[in-house]
Amino acid sequence: MKKKFIVFIILLFMFTTITIPKINVVKAAGAYDIFQQGKNFISLGSSTDPSSNLNVENQWDDFNDVLGIVWTIGLFVMIISGVVLGIKYMFSSLEERAQMKQNLFPFSIGGIIIFGALSILKIVIDFIEVI
C-alpha cells in the first residue's frame, strides 16, 4: 500500500508540473459579442476586397495548440504506461518477465508511431507556414 501511495504522489507531481505552466485565462463572451463576431466573420468572407482576407496565421496557431494538446496527452499516456510496465517488470517472476518483454515491443512501436507522426505533422505545418 505504501508503494502505491508513493507512486501516486510521484505521478501527481509529474502531472502538476506538466499542466501548471499551461494554465490559460479565459474570458467568457456575452451573447452580443458572439453574434457580432459571427457577423464580422461572414462579412469578411463575403467581401470581394482582396486586402480583407481571412487571417490564416490565426487558424494555424489554433491547430498548433490542438497539436500541442494531443502531444501532451500522448506523452502523459506513454509515461504512465511505461511506469506501470516498469513496476510490473520489477515485481514479476522470470516467466512473467519474459512476457513483459514481449509486451514492451508494441509499447515502443506505439511510442514511435505517436511521437513520430506528431513530429512529422509539426514539421510539415512549420514548413507550410513559411511558404
Protein Blocks (a to p, Z undefined) as FASTA:
>chain_A
ZZmmmmmmmmmmmmmmmmmmmpccdddddfklmmmmmmmmmmmmmpcbfklcccfklmmm
mmmmmmmmmmmmmmmmmmmmmmmmmmmmmmpcfklmmmmmmmmmmmmmmmmmmmmmmmmm
mmmmmmmmmZZ
